[in-house]
Amino acid sequence: MISVINYSSSSWYCFMTAAISLLNVAPDNKKDFFIKIILKLLDCVLAINKLDDLYNENNLQDLDKTTLAKSLLDGLNIRLLGLEALQAKIPKTGPLVIASKHSHRESHCSRTF
């Protein structure tokens, strides 16, 4: 559950007061035994529980968005290659369109959850 969101011109902060779980988005009056079991199962199937573990193990609480992104990538052992060359191609002013192709083949995924 997010208790505080502070948006400013340069950064934002989110303070989590509860575990990251689908249980926290369901209304309390709808959380009967069956719904709790289904939501906990979905937490596991969708790896939301792993996200919560990652968030807690890497102390990602109370971080600004840039530090959060860098810490999250470090926690997932993701290294960005060619970032400087990519940044040099981005125009300083004017419009920008970014197109991306995402492969869905498993051979491209080096991280297993």
Backbone as a printed PyTorch tensor [residue, N CA C, xyz], in Angstrom:
tensor([[[  0.8370,  -1.1590,   0.0000],
         [  0.0000,   0.0000,   0.0000],
         [  0.8880,   1.2290,   0.0000]],

        [[  0.5730,   2.1970,  -0.8150],
         [  1.3260,   3.4430,  -0.8530],
         [  0.6240,   4.4290,   0.0640]],

        [[  1.3670,   4.9400,   1.0400],
         [  0.7420,   5.8650,   1.9780],
         [  0.9970,   7.3190,   1.6160]],

        [[  2.1240,   7.6250,   1.0210],
         [  2.4580,   9.0060,   0.6840],
         [  3.1050,   9.0380,  -0.6840]],

        [[  2.6270,   9.9060,  -1.5360],
         [  3.2990,  10.1690,  -2.8050],
         [  3.5260,  11.6650,  -2.8630]],

        [[  4.7570,  12.0690,  -3.0240],
         [  5.0920,  13.4790,  -3.1090],
         [  5.6810,  13.7400,  -4.4910]],

        [[  4.9400,  14.4360,  -5.3300],
         [  5.4270,  14.7830,  -6.6610],
         [  6.0130,  16.1890,  -6.6010]],

        [[  7.2240,  16.3420,  -7.0490],
         [  7.8180,  17.6720,  -7.1770],
         [  8.3920,  17.7810,  -8.5830]],

        [[  8.9270,  18.9080,  -8.9130],
         [  9.4240,  19.1110, -10.2700],
         [ 10.6300,  18.2390, -10.5740]],

        [[ 11.4130,  17.8540,  -9.5770],
         [ 12.6290,  17.1070,  -9.8600],
         [ 12.5800,  15.6380,  -9.4430]],

        [[ 11.7170,  15.2670,  -8.5290],
         [ 11.7030,  13.8720,  -8.0820],
         [ 10.3780,  13.5360,  -7.4440]],

        [[ 10.1670,  12.2370,  -7.2190],
         [  8.9850,  11.7790,  -6.5070],
         [  9.4200,  10.7300,  -5.5100]],

        [[  8.6350,  10.5650,  -4.4940],
         [  8.9350,   9.5990,  -3.4510],
         [  7.6890,   8.7860,  -3.1490]],

        [[  7.8490,   7.4940,  -2.9680],
         [  6.7680,   6.6280,  -2.5410],
         [  7.2100,   5.9240,  -1.2700]],

        [[  6.3890,   5.9470,  -0.2700],
         [  6.7060,   5.2740,   0.9820],
         [  5.7490,   4.1060,   1.1450]],

        [[  6.2890,   2.9090,   1.0950],
         [  5.4680,   1.7110,   1.2020],
         [  5.2630,   1.3830,   2.6720]],

        [[  4.0100,   1.1720,   3.0630],
         [  3.7100,   0.8280,   4.4490],
         [  3.3300,  -0.6330,   4.6010]],

        [[  3.1940,  -1.3470,   3.4990],
         [  2.8100,  -2.7530,   3.5570],
         [  3.5460,  -3.5020,   2.4550]],

        [[  3.4720,  -4.8070,   2.5210],
         [  4.1140,  -5.6390,   1.5070],
         [  3.4980,  -5.3640,   0.1350]],

        [[  4.3050,  -5.5680,  -0.9010],
         [  3.8010,  -5.4670,  -2.2650],
         [  3.0360,  -6.7560,  -2.5260]],

        [[  1.7370,  -6.6410,  -2.6780],
         [  0.8740,  -7.8100,  -2.8440],
         [ -0.4640,  -7.3860,  -3.4350]],

        [[ -1.0710,  -8.2930,  -4.1720],
         [ -2.4140,  -8.0340,  -4.6900],
         [ -3.4350,  -7.9150,  -3.5670]],

        [[ -3.1240,  -8.4840,  -2.4150],
         [ -4.0220,  -8.3730,  -1.2660],
         [ -4.2380,  -6.9190,  -0.8560]],

        [[ -3.2640,  -6.0790,  -1.1430],
         [ -3.3640,  -4.6800,  -0.7420],
         [ -4.1910,  -3.8310,  -1.6900]],

        [[ -4.5450,  -4.3630,  -2.8520],
         [ -5.3740,  -3.5870,  -3.7810],
         [ -6.8330,  -4.0230,  -3.7550]],

        [[ -7.1110,  -5.1560,  -3.1380],
         [ -8.4900,  -5.6260,  -3.0320],
         [ -9.1870,  -4.9070,  -1.8750]],

        [[-10.4360,  -4.5120,  -2.0680],
         [-11.1770,  -3.8650,  -0.9780],
         [-11.3200,  -4.8270,   0.2060]],

        [[-11.2290,  -4.2820,   1.4090],
         [-11.3050,  -5.1130,   2.6140],
         [-12.6160,  -5.8910,   2.6990]],

        [[-13.7190,  -5.3050,   2.2410],
         [-15.0110,  -5.9930,   2.3370],
         [-15.1520,  -7.1380,   1.3210]],

        [[-14.1890,  -7.2770,   0.4090],
         [-14.2150,  -8.3530,  -0.5880],
         [-13.2080,  -9.4650,  -0.2800]],

        [[-12.4640,  -9.3560,   0.8250],
         [-11.3940, -10.3070,   1.1250],
         [-11.9040, -11.4740,   1.9680]],

        [[-12.6730, -12.3480,   1.3600],
         [-13.0470, -13.5650,   2.0640],
         [-11.9320, -14.6010,   1.8850]],

        [[-12.0740, -15.7580,   2.4770],
         [-11.0370, -16.7910,   2.4490],
         [-10.6610, -17.1700,   1.0210]],

        [[-11.6450, -17.3650,   0.1570],
         [-11.4120, -17.7730,  -1.2240],
         [-10.6230, -16.7080,  -1.9870]],

        [[-11.0110, -15.4560,  -1.8450],
         [-10.3350, -14.3570,  -2.5330],
         [ -8.8860, -14.2440,  -2.0590]],

        [[ -8.6570, -14.3950,  -0.7470],
         [ -7.2840, -14.3160,  -0.2200],
         [ -6.4060, -15.4150,  -0.8050]],

        [[ -6.9400, -16.6160,  -0.9250],
         [ -6.1830, -17.7310,  -1.5040],
         [ -5.8500, -17.4370,  -2.9660]],

        [[ -6.8350, -16.9580,  -3.7190],
         [ -6.6280, -16.6500,  -5.1450],
         [ -5.5770, -15.5420,  -5.2970]],

        [[ -5.6760, -14.4980,  -4.4870],
         [ -4.7280, -13.3830,  -4.6030],
         [ -3.3150, -13.8010,  -4.2010]],

        [[ -3.1830, -14.6270,  -3.1770],
         [ -1.8550, -15.1220,  -2.7910],
         [ -1.2730, -16.0120,  -3.8860]],

        [[ -2.1270, -16.8320,  -4.5090],
         [ -1.6830, -17.6630,  -5.6210],
         [ -1.2240, -16.7930,  -6.7930]],

        [[ -1.9860, -15.7580,  -7.1090],
         [ -1.6030, -14.8340,  -8.1820],
         [ -0.3100, -14.0980,  -7.8520]],

        [[ -0.1150, -13.7470,  -6.5770],
         [  1.1580, -13.1380,  -6.1690],
         [  2.3270, -14.0360,  -6.5430]],

        [[  2.1660, -15.3320,  -6.3380],
         [  3.2430, -16.2780,  -6.6670],
         [  3.3780, -16.4760,  -8.1730]],

        [[  2.2680, -16.6560,  -8.8650],
         [  2.2920, -16.9030, -10.3120],
         [  2.8620, -15.7050, -11.0600]],

        [[  2.5000, -14.5110, -10.6410],
         [  2.9550, -13.2870, -11.3020],
         [  4.2820, -12.7770, -10.7330]],

        [[  4.8540, -13.5050,  -9.7810],
         [  6.1300, -13.1680,  -9.1350],
         [  6.0870, -11.8380,  -8.3950]],

        [[  4.9180, -11.4490,  -7.9470],
         [  4.7890, -10.2220,  -7.1630],
         [  5.4750, -10.3980,  -5.8130]],

        [[  5.4330, -11.6020,  -5.2570],
         [  6.1290, -11.8610,  -3.9980],
         [  7.6400, -11.7130,  -4.1620]],

        [[  8.1690, -12.0630,  -5.3300],
         [  9.6030, -11.8750,  -5.6130],
         [  9.9410, -10.3870,  -5.6920]],

        [[  9.0360,  -9.6000,  -6.2680],
         [  9.2260,  -8.1550,  -6.3340],
         [  9.2800,  -7.5720,  -4.9270]],

        [[  8.4010,  -8.0430,  -4.0570],
         [  8.3990,  -7.5800,  -2.6650],
         [  9.7060,  -7.9620,  -1.9700]],

        [[ 10.1740,  -9.1980,  -2.2010],
         [ 11.4510,  -9.6300,  -1.6200],
         [ 12.5990,  -8.7500,  -2.1200]],

        [[ 12.6200,  -8.4930,  -3.4140],
         [ 13.6560,  -7.6550,  -4.0160],
         [ 13.6160,  -6.2510,  -3.4180]],

        [[ 12.4370,  -5.7080,  -3.2650],
         [ 12.2380,  -4.3660,  -2.7110],
         [ 12.7990,  -4.2890,  -1.2920]],

        [[ 12.5140,  -5.3020,  -0.4850],
         [ 12.9740,  -5.2990,   0.9030],
         [ 14.4560,  -5.6480,   1.0400]],

        [[ 14.9400,  -6.6420,   0.2900],
         [ 16.3330,  -7.0750,   0.3940],
         [ 17.3160,  -5.9940,  -0.0570]],

        [[ 16.9090,  -5.1520,  -0.9870],
         [ 17.7940,  -4.1180,  -1.5240],
         [ 17.5250,  -2.7370,  -0.9350]],

        [[ 16.7290,  -2.6950,   0.1300],
         [ 16.4320,  -1.4310,   0.8240],
         [ 16.0020,  -0.3330,  -0.1500]],

        [[ 14.9700,  -0.6170,  -0.9230],
         [ 14.5030,   0.3290,  -1.9360],
         [ 13.4820,   1.3270,  -1.3980]],

        [[ 13.2260,   1.2770,  -0.1010],
         [ 12.2720,   2.1950,   0.5040],
         [ 12.8380,   3.6070,   0.5300]],

        [[ 11.9650,   4.5810,   0.3740],
         [ 12.2880,   6.0030,   0.5320],
         [ 13.3770,   6.5150,  -0.4100]],

        [[ 13.4560,   5.9730,  -1.6130],
         [ 14.4560,   6.4210,  -2.5730],
         [ 13.8050,   7.3130,  -3.6310]],

        [[ 14.5710,   8.2680,  -4.1500],
         [ 14.0610,   9.0550,  -5.2680],
         [ 14.0500,   8.1560,  -6.5120]],

        [[ 13.3720,   8.5880,  -7.5650],
         [ 13.1450,   7.7200,  -8.7200],
         [ 14.4350,   7.2880,  -9.4150]],

        [[ 15.4350,   8.1510,  -9.4810],
         [ 16.6830,   7.7840, -10.1490],
         [ 17.4440,   6.7360,  -9.3480]],

        [[ 17.5600,   6.9440,  -8.0550],
         [ 18.2510,   5.9850,  -7.1890],
         [ 17.4940,   4.6650,  -7.1430]],

        [[ 16.1560,   4.7330,  -7.1010],
         [ 15.3360,   3.5190,  -7.0980],
         [ 15.5840,   2.7090,  -8.3620]],

        [[ 15.5800,   3.3690,  -9.5150],
         [ 15.7940,   2.6640, -10.7860],
         [ 17.1770,   2.0160, -10.8290]],

        [[ 18.2170,   2.7610, -10.4260],
         [ 19.5720,   2.2060, -10.4260],
         [ 19.7040,   1.0440,  -9.4460]],

        [[ 19.1440,   1.1860,  -8.2550],
         [ 19.2190,   0.1230,  -7.2490],
         [ 18.4390,  -1.1090,  -7.6820]],

        [[ 17.3110,  -0.9010,  -8.3310],
         [ 16.5090,  -2.0220,  -8.8240],
         [ 17.2610,  -2.7870,  -9.9040]],

        [[ 17.8790,  -2.0740, -10.8370],
         [ 18.6780,  -2.7370, -11.8750],
         [ 19.8530,  -3.4900, -11.2690]],

        [[ 20.5100,  -2.8970, -10.2790],
         [ 21.6120,  -3.5820,  -9.5940],
         [ 21.1160,  -4.8380,  -8.8880]],

        [[ 19.9640,  -4.7330,  -8.2160],
         [ 19.3980,  -5.8720,  -7.5060],
         [ 19.0290,  -7.0170,  -8.4270]],

        [[ 18.6800,  -6.6970,  -9.6570],
         [ 18.3310,  -7.7180, -10.6540],
         [ 19.5410,  -8.1570, -11.4780]],

        [[ 20.7110,  -7.6140, -11.1590],
         [ 21.9490,  -7.9010, -11.8940],
         [ 21.8190,  -7.5750, -13.3860]],

        [[ 21.1670,  -6.4540, -13.6740],
         [ 20.9960,  -5.9960, -15.0530],
         [ 22.0150,  -4.8980, -15.3100]],

        [[ 22.8010,  -5.0620, -16.3640],
         [ 23.7910,  -4.0740, -16.7490],
         [ 23.3750,  -3.4580, -18.0790]],

        [[ 23.3690,  -2.1560, -18.1290],
         [ 23.0170,  -1.4550, -19.3600],
         [ 24.2900,  -1.1960, -20.1500]],

        [[ 24.3110,  -1.6500, -21.3880],
         [ 25.4760,  -1.4880, -22.2460],
         [ 25.1810,  -0.4400, -23.3090]],

        [[ 26.1650,   0.3700, -23.6260],
         [ 26.0110,   1.3650, -24.6790],
         [ 25.1490,   2.5390, -24.2930]],

        [[ 24.9790,   2.7740, -23.0060],
         [ 24.1100,   3.8500, -22.5380],
         [ 24.6090,   5.2260, -22.9720]],

        [[ 25.9180,   5.4470, -22.9110],
         [ 26.4700,   6.7510, -23.2870],
         [ 26.2320,   7.0510, -24.7680]],

        [[ 26.4270,   6.0330, -25.6100],
         [ 26.2040,   6.2180, -27.0480],
         [ 24.7340,   6.5120, -27.3320]],

        [[ 23.8560,   5.8410, -26.6330],
         [ 22.4170,   6.0660, -26.8040],
         [ 22.0410,   7.4780, -26.3590]],

        [[ 22.5590,   7.8970, -25.2190],
         [ 22.2450,   9.2360, -24.7130],
         [ 22.7660,  10.3170, -25.6530]],

        [[ 23.8830,  10.0780, -26.3060],
         [ 24.4390,  11.0570, -27.2450],
         [ 23.5360,  11.2450, -28.4660]],

        [[ 22.7360,  10.2400, -28.8000],
         [ 21.8460,  10.3220, -29.9620],
         [ 20.5330,  11.0460, -29.6570]],

        [[ 20.2220,  11.2710, -28.3970],
         [ 18.9660,  11.9180, -28.0180],
         [ 19.1280,  13.4260, -28.1630]],

        [[ 18.2660,  14.0510, -28.9530],
         [ 18.3900,  15.4990, -29.1380],
         [ 18.0970,  16.2540, -27.8390]],

        [[ 18.8070,  17.3560, -27.6280],
         [ 18.6140,  18.1670, -26.4170],
         [ 17.2880,  18.9160, -26.4420]],

        [[ 16.8190,  19.2720, -27.6340],
         [ 15.5520,  19.9940, -27.7680],
         [ 14.7590,  19.3830, -28.9110]],

        [[ 13.4850,  19.7150, -28.9550],
         [ 12.6240,  19.2600, -30.0350],
         [ 11.9410,  17.9490, -29.7120]],

        [[ 11.0700,  17.5080, -30.6050],
         [ 10.3100,  16.2810, -30.3630],
         [ 11.1810,  15.0380, -30.4710]],

        [[ 10.7170,  13.9820, -29.8320],
         [ 11.4370,  12.7160, -29.8300],
         [ 10.4320,  11.5770, -29.8710]],

        [[ 10.6580,  10.6300, -30.7640],
         [  9.8350,   9.4330, -30.8450],
         [ 10.7350,   8.2350, -30.5640]],

        [[ 10.2970,   7.3700, -29.6560],
         [ 11.0550,   6.1670, -29.3290],
         [ 10.2090,   4.9620, -29.7080]],

        [[ 10.7590,   4.0890, -30.5370],
         [ 10.0880,   2.8450, -30.9120],
         [ 10.9170,   1.6980, -30.3750]],

        [[ 10.2570,   0.6460, -29.9540],
         [ 10.9760,  -0.4590, -29.3370],
         [ 10.3640,  -1.7850, -29.7650]],

        [[ 11.2050,  -2.7440, -30.0090],
         [ 10.7450,  -4.0910, -30.3330],
         [ 11.1380,  -4.9850, -29.1650]],

        [[ 10.1800,  -5.6770, -28.6260],
         [ 10.4170,  -6.5680, -27.4970],
         [ 10.2350,  -8.0040, -27.9530]],

        [[ 11.2910,  -8.7440, -27.9240],
         [ 11.2160, -10.1520, -28.2870],
         [ 10.6130, -10.9340, -27.1330]],

        [[  9.7980, -11.8950, -27.4580],
         [  9.1640, -12.7170, -26.4280],
         [  9.7660, -14.1030, -26.3510]],

        [[ 10.8990, -14.2930, -27.0230],
         [ 11.5350, -15.5990, -26.9880],
         [ 12.2900, -15.7660, -25.6790]],

        [[ 12.2390, -16.9680, -25.1020],
         [ 12.8990, -17.2350, -23.8320],
         [ 14.4120, -17.1510, -23.9240]],

        [[ 14.9850, -17.3940, -25.0860],
         [ 16.4360, -17.3770, -25.2210],
         [ 17.0400, -16.0070, -24.9330]],

        [[ 16.2180, -14.9360, -24.9770],
         [ 16.7050, -13.5930, -24.7200],
         [ 16.6600, -13.2550, -23.2360]],

        [[ 16.0600, -14.0880, -22.4380],
         [ 15.9110, -13.8030, -21.0190],
         [ 17.0050, -14.5290, -20.2440]],

        [[ 17.8610, -13.7420, -19.5860],
         [ 18.9500, -14.3610, -18.8350],
         [ 18.6620, -14.4120, -17.3450]],

        [[ 17.5740, -13.8330, -16.9140],
         [ 17.2230, -13.8080, -15.4860],
         [ 15.9980, -14.6670, -15.2610]],

        [[ 16.0620, -15.5720, -14.3020],
         [ 14.9440, -16.4460, -13.9690],
         [ 14.4050, -16.0560, -12.6000]],

        [[ 13.1090, -15.9450, -12.5070],
         [ 12.4830, -15.5990, -11.2350],
         [ 11.8700, -16.8280, -10.6100]]])
